[in-house]
Structures are given as C-alpha cells and as structure tokens.
Amino acid sequence: MFSNHIGEYAALLTAVFWTVTALAFESASKKVGSLSVNLIRLCLAFVFLSIYSWISRGLILPLDATNYQWVWLSLSGLVGFVLGDLFLFKSYEVVSARISMLIMALAPPIAALISWIALGEQLNAKQGIGMLLTFAGIALVILKRGFNPEEEISDTNNKKFKLNYPISGLLLAFGGAVGQAGGLVLSKIGMQNYDVIAAVQIRVITGIVGFVVMFFFLNRWKALLAAIKDSKAITKISIGAFFGPFLGVSFSLLSIKYTSTGVASAIMSIVPVIIIAPAVLIFKEKFNSKELIGALITVGGVMLFFL
C-alpha cells in the first residue's frame, strides 16, 4: 500500500519539513536578525546541495548549465531568495512564522497570475474560485471587527474592519509571497529540462552573492560574525537549512516524480495548518478557532487551485 502512494507520502513529508524550517528560521531570526540568518542558511544549503549533486550527478558545481539557464536562474535567485526571503524572514520577527506561512499561501495564485500575464498561461474558473477562497481564508485570520467609541453607539455602521496583526509584518509576508511567486516563474523559464538540484544550486549561488553585496552596503559584518558565534542560532539555522533547501527540495521532487504535480502541490500546501500545533505548543502563541477555520479555508483554496 505504501509503494502505491510514495508521491503522496513524500509530499506530506515535504510539508512537515517546510514547517520545521519555518519555525527554526523564525526562532533564529528573532535571535540574530533575518539578514544574517538568510546568508548563513544559503551557505549551509549550498554545502548540502553540492554534496548531493556530487553523489547524484558527479558534479559539485552546476558547470554544465548554459548561459541562458545561468541568466534566468540567477534572476530567479535574486527575486526569490534575496528579495522574497528577505521580506519573509523579516516578517517572522514581526508576525511569527505561523501567520507568515498563511500569507505565503498566496504564492501559488500570484505565480499563476504572473504566468498568465508574462507567459500567456491560461486560468480556469476553478482556479479563480480557489484564489478567492485563499484570499477569504487569509482575510478571516488577519481581519477583525473594530469598534470606535468616539462614534455614537446607535450607529449601525460603527464597526469597522481592523487588522489582528501589524500591517508591516503582513506586508513583509506578502512581499515574501510575491518574491517566491516571481522566483518560481523565472525558474520555470530558465530551468527547462535542466537538473532541478543544479538549478537550485544556481539560485542559491546568486542568493549568496546578493546578500554579500547587501552586507557590504549595510556594513553588517559585525552582526554576521556575532550570529556565527551564537551556537544556539547556528544550530537552528543548520536545522532550517537541512530541512528546507535540502530535504524539502529533494522530497518535493520525489513527490512530483511519483504523483501528479497538482496532487503534490495541494498536499504540500497544508503547511499553514500543520504549523499551528508546534507554534502553539513550542512558542506558546495565542490561537483561536477562527484562525483554524481561516487556515483550513486557505488550504482548501490552494488545493482547489491545483486539483
């Protein structure tokens, strides 16, 4: 029975791995800052990917890539890893990984919109409904009904929508979703039939270069050195790098190999739901039934989008 559902189980494990990654990076970002976490985790991910590539392909570096692939995958790395993850990791510090990953559920619909505009890919009615459900689920979590005591109580329009979380954190998470979506589209353009792990290597290399340039301009080397010396932070970053860019990518590819891309993507989209339990138990985050319902609606929308 297990052998008949290898792809589905691999997709489920991928969602678990990405949950571990998000929580590990949230904890590390709050401790040593998101900028340092981004650079260190990309360096660690590059080591893991290079070892895997050497074992599977006999090449440590993606030297067999064409100029076309280097250009487009490098752009993907800059948009996805540098800009997208910079926003995402910063949002961890403001609104937590649980809420950030919920907002990140917008990445697939945003990627579809970008592909529709840039590549002419078609969207159907079911995908449109999926997008609306995803937006509705997120809105249920982040919005609340407010009350303005300065207005008359008898005014039936006295209640207005307010945000449950800081708008800066929500915008940062949304920026992460846009960055990830843009990175995915650029990867699709550049990767073609090229090896996926090698393609990720190129994206990671570009991400490292991008963050190094950023460190030069911001002169944050002391903060980076302090982060490297922080053993607890390094342990959490290592865990995040191992379970995310390495295991997460590998098992996502395994899932797509043994089941359809739509089924795999739908199962992998359940991160906003499974992250709730560890966020509450480990980080003692406050949680209510409305947030669970919103997360379920969001995941349902993403699943409808893919299936």
Wavefront OBJ file of the C-alpha trace (Angstrom):
o trace
v 0.000 0.000 0.000
v 2.835 2.379 0.861
v 4.513 1.772 -2.510
v 1.330 2.859 -4.283
v 1.390 6.274 -2.600
v 5.088 7.158 -2.461
v 4.464 10.543 -4.106
v 1.696 11.488 -1.685
v 3.728 10.494 1.386
v 6.752 12.389 0.039
v 4.593 15.497 -0.432
v 3.286 15.175 3.131
v 6.852 14.872 4.451
v 7.780 17.949 2.400
v 5.084 19.962 4.175
v 6.419 18.733 7.529
v 9.989 19.651 6.543
v 8.927 23.159 5.480
v 7.093 23.572 8.779
v 10.259 22.672 10.698
v 12.216 25.091 8.506
v 9.836 27.999 9.101
v 9.848 27.531 12.876
v 13.640 27.123 13.026
v 14.241 30.249 10.957
v 11.678 32.227 12.963
v 13.495 31.417 16.189
v 16.924 32.180 14.695
v 15.753 35.428 13.050
v 14.387 36.748 16.349
v 17.716 35.914 17.982
v 20.347 37.169 15.495
v 18.367 39.043 12.808
v 16.867 37.919 9.498
v 19.690 39.261 7.327
v 22.351 37.109 8.996
v 20.055 34.078 9.003
v 19.480 34.403 5.254
v 23.156 34.462 4.326
v 24.217 31.696 6.708
v 21.380 29.360 5.726
v 22.116 29.821 1.996
v 25.779 28.960 2.578
v 24.791 25.839 4.516
v 22.190 24.905 1.895
v 24.839 25.251 -0.816
v 27.052 22.751 1.025
v 24.196 20.241 1.366
v 23.145 20.654 -2.279
v 26.717 20.375 -3.552
v 27.288 17.109 -1.688
v 24.014 15.731 -3.023
v 24.836 16.873 -6.578
v 28.280 15.274 -6.394
v 26.738 11.955 -5.304
v 23.841 12.004 -7.785
v 25.457 13.713 -10.811
v 29.192 13.524 -10.246
v 29.394 17.333 -10.356
v 29.867 19.522 -7.303
v 29.046 22.727 -9.196
v 26.462 23.334 -11.961
v 29.146 23.793 -14.615
v 27.042 22.100 -17.294
v 24.387 24.851 -17.296
v 24.009 27.045 -20.375
v 24.358 30.827 -20.332
v 20.588 31.060 -20.809
v 19.980 28.947 -17.726
v 22.505 30.889 -15.658
v 20.866 34.214 -16.552
v 17.264 33.246 -15.826
v 18.000 31.083 -12.779
v 20.218 33.828 -11.373
v 17.361 36.299 -11.766
v 15.150 33.753 -10.033
v 17.625 33.559 -7.159
v 17.711 37.326 -6.770
v 13.930 37.662 -6.814
v 13.092 34.539 -4.815
v 15.940 34.141 -2.342
v 17.229 37.684 -1.889
v 14.103 39.846 -2.112
v 11.409 37.267 -1.328
v 13.139 35.543 1.571
v 14.470 38.819 2.953
v 10.864 40.009 3.312
v 9.653 36.610 4.560
v 12.307 36.191 7.243
v 11.789 39.760 8.416
v 8.075 39.038 8.735
v 8.937 36.164 11.104
v 10.238 38.764 13.542
v 7.018 40.803 13.357
v 4.056 38.409 12.976
v 5.521 34.895 13.522
v 6.120 32.039 11.090
v 2.548 30.784 11.568
v 0.947 33.910 10.140
v 3.721 34.422 7.587
v 3.234 30.925 6.150
v -0.502 31.580 5.939
v 0.168 34.707 3.841
v 2.684 32.679 1.816
v -0.237 30.528 0.661
v -0.843 33.379 -1.781
v 2.361 32.460 -3.647
v 0.771 29.841 -5.979
v -2.115 32.120 -7.081
v 0.288 35.042 -7.525
v 2.606 32.821 -9.584
v -0.370 31.816 -11.729
v -1.279 35.467 -12.293
v 2.311 36.326 -13.243
v 2.434 33.337 -15.613
v -0.874 34.404 -17.136
v 0.438 37.917 -17.762
v 4.030 37.074 -18.730
v 3.765 33.617 -20.305
v 0.178 33.543 -21.536
v -0.753 30.526 -19.394
v -4.496 30.035 -19.049
v -6.517 30.267 -15.833
v -9.819 28.418 -15.486
v -12.896 29.091 -13.366
v -11.919 26.514 -10.719
v -8.567 28.225 -10.214
v -10.331 31.565 -9.921
v -12.580 30.177 -7.172
v -9.502 28.714 -5.478
v -7.872 32.141 -5.443
v -10.969 33.726 -3.905
v -11.120 31.034 -1.194
v -7.427 31.557 -0.426
v -7.951 35.302 -0.048
v -11.080 34.731 2.059
v -9.312 32.354 4.441
v -6.421 34.746 4.977
v -8.795 37.688 5.444
v -10.685 35.731 8.116
v -7.470 35.338 10.112
v -5.942 38.795 9.763
v -9.104 40.939 9.931
v -11.353 41.647 12.891
v -14.341 43.858 13.544
v -13.301 47.010 15.376
v -15.306 49.485 17.424
v -14.776 53.231 17.559
v -16.045 54.535 20.948
v -15.986 58.134 19.699
v -18.854 57.387 17.345
v -22.442 57.030 18.557
v -23.313 53.560 19.796
v -26.587 53.630 17.892
v -24.731 53.947 14.599
v -25.085 50.594 12.853
v -22.002 51.333 10.757
v -19.897 51.883 13.873
v -17.992 48.625 13.419
v -15.091 48.685 11.020
v -12.542 46.136 9.922
v -9.188 46.258 11.702
v -6.086 44.107 11.490
v -5.270 41.445 14.053
v -1.556 41.788 13.264
v 0.838 44.665 12.461
v 0.419 45.784 8.871
v 4.204 45.981 8.458
v 4.531 42.244 9.183
v 1.649 41.349 6.860
v 3.137 43.440 4.040
v 6.542 41.825 4.588
v 4.968 38.354 4.360
v 3.069 39.413 1.232
v 6.344 40.653 -0.236
v 7.765 37.209 0.504
v 4.866 35.579 -1.350
v 5.348 37.858 -4.371
v 9.097 37.161 -4.344
v 8.594 33.409 -4.167
v 5.995 33.526 -6.939
v 8.242 35.623 -9.175
v 11.161 33.315 -8.438
v 9.102 30.273 -9.427
v 8.082 31.805 -12.750
v 11.657 32.819 -13.545
v 12.846 29.318 -12.587
v 10.315 27.797 -14.957
v 11.589 29.989 -17.778
v 15.238 29.199 -17.084
v 15.263 25.586 -15.930
v 13.642 23.880 -18.922
v 14.974 20.284 -18.905
v 17.958 21.047 -16.679
v 18.605 19.112 -13.448
v 16.486 20.559 -10.653
v 19.085 20.275 -7.871
v 21.676 22.003 -10.074
v 19.112 24.698 -10.870
v 18.565 25.259 -7.144
v 22.358 25.485 -6.752
v 22.490 28.338 -9.256
v 19.685 30.136 -7.430
v 21.480 29.643 -4.102
v 24.801 30.895 -5.505
v 23.092 34.048 -6.755
v 21.337 34.456 -3.422
v 24.650 34.261 -1.573
v 26.196 36.872 -3.877
v 23.162 39.120 -3.453
v 23.282 39.000 0.343
v 27.063 39.505 0.418
v 26.610 42.684 -1.641
v 23.863 43.749 0.763
v 26.165 43.174 3.750
v 28.823 45.348 2.106
v 26.419 48.227 1.555
v 24.820 47.972 5.012
v 28.106 47.158 6.768
v 26.508 44.408 8.850
v 29.574 42.178 9.126
v 29.756 42.520 12.923
v 26.188 41.267 13.200
v 27.043 38.327 10.927
v 30.106 37.456 12.997
v 28.040 37.617 16.181
v 25.459 35.303 14.607
v 28.138 32.798 13.595
v 29.477 32.778 17.153
v 25.986 32.163 18.577
v 25.908 28.366 18.825
v 22.159 28.176 19.508
v 21.345 30.334 16.476
v 23.716 28.347 14.241
v 22.087 25.099 15.363
v 18.623 26.420 14.455
v 19.843 27.800 11.117
v 21.510 24.467 10.325
v 18.291 22.617 11.099
v 16.330 25.028 8.904
v 18.814 24.754 6.035
v 18.871 20.953 6.210
v 15.094 20.506 6.351
v 14.288 23.305 3.875
v 16.507 23.871 0.819
v 17.925 20.329 1.070
v 15.335 17.794 2.315
v 12.350 19.940 1.355
v 13.505 20.365 -2.231
v 14.557 16.704 -2.550
v 11.261 15.283 -1.264
v 9.204 17.761 -3.297
v 10.961 16.423 -6.412
v 10.367 12.844 -5.258
v 6.667 13.574 -4.788
v 6.335 15.056 -8.264
v 8.114 12.014 -9.720
v 5.613 9.538 -8.272
v 2.379 11.542 -8.369
v 0.915 14.426 -10.342
v 2.218 17.951 -9.798
v -1.271 19.101 -8.821
v -1.735 16.462 -6.124
v 1.788 17.023 -4.773
v 1.359 20.812 -4.690
v -2.004 20.524 -2.955
v -0.621 18.270 -0.213
v 2.465 20.458 0.248
v 0.222 23.498 0.693
v -1.043 22.312 4.112
v 1.850 23.993 5.962
v -0.417 26.801 7.334
v -2.492 24.125 9.095
v 0.186 21.765 10.431
v 2.322 24.670 11.680
v -0.418 25.637 14.161
v 0.244 22.856 16.697
v 4.019 23.349 17.095
v 3.625 27.144 17.079
v 1.172 26.930 19.980
v 2.949 24.171 21.913
v 6.564 25.280 21.397
v 6.310 29.064 21.017
v 3.193 29.452 23.209
v 1.443 31.552 20.559
v -2.157 32.529 21.181
v -4.615 30.790 18.922
v -8.374 30.667 18.390
v -10.914 28.665 16.392
v -11.356 31.446 13.824
v -7.698 31.149 12.866
v -8.049 27.381 12.409
v -11.098 27.871 10.185
v -9.262 30.549 8.200
v -6.229 28.306 7.748
v -8.429 25.423 6.583
v -10.259 27.659 4.084
v -6.928 28.969 2.806
v -5.524 25.486 2.324
v -8.784 24.393 0.704
v -8.477 27.259 -1.742
v -4.915 26.304 -2.647
v -5.920 22.653 -3.063
v -8.836 23.615 -5.322
v -6.419 25.714 -7.336
v -4.192 22.711 -8.055
v -6.550 19.732 -8.186
l 1 2 3 4 5 6 7 8 9 10 11 12 13 14 15 16 17 18 19 20 21 22 23 24 25 26 27 28 29 30 31 32 33 34 35 36 37 38 39 40 41 42 43 44 45 46 47 48 49 50 51 52 53 54 55 56 57 58 59 60 61 62 63 64 65 66 67 68 69 70 71 72 73 74 75 76 77 78 79 80 81 82 83 84 85 86 87 88 89 90 91 92 93 94 95 96 97 98 99 100 101 102 103 104 105 106 107 108 109 110 111 112 113 114 115 116 117 118 119 120 121 122 123 124 125 126 127 128 129 130 131 132 133 134 135 136 137 138 139 140 141 142 143 144 145 146 147 148 149 150 151 152 153 154 155 156 157 158 159 160 161 162 163 164 165 166 167 168 169 170 171 172 173 174 175 176 177 178 179 180 181 182 183 184 185 186 187 188 189 190 191 192 193 194 195 196 197 198 199 200 201 202 203 204 205 206 207 208 209 210 211 212 213 214 215 216 217 218 219 220 221 222 223 224 225 226 227 228 229 230 231 232 233 234 235 236 237 238 239 240 241 242 243 244 245 246 247 248 249 250 251 252 253 254 255 256 257 258 259 260 261 262 263 264 265 266 267 268 269 270 271 272 273 274 275 276 277 278 279 280 281 282 283 284 285 286 287 288 289 290 291 292 293 294 295 296 297 298 299 300 301 302 303 304 305 306 307
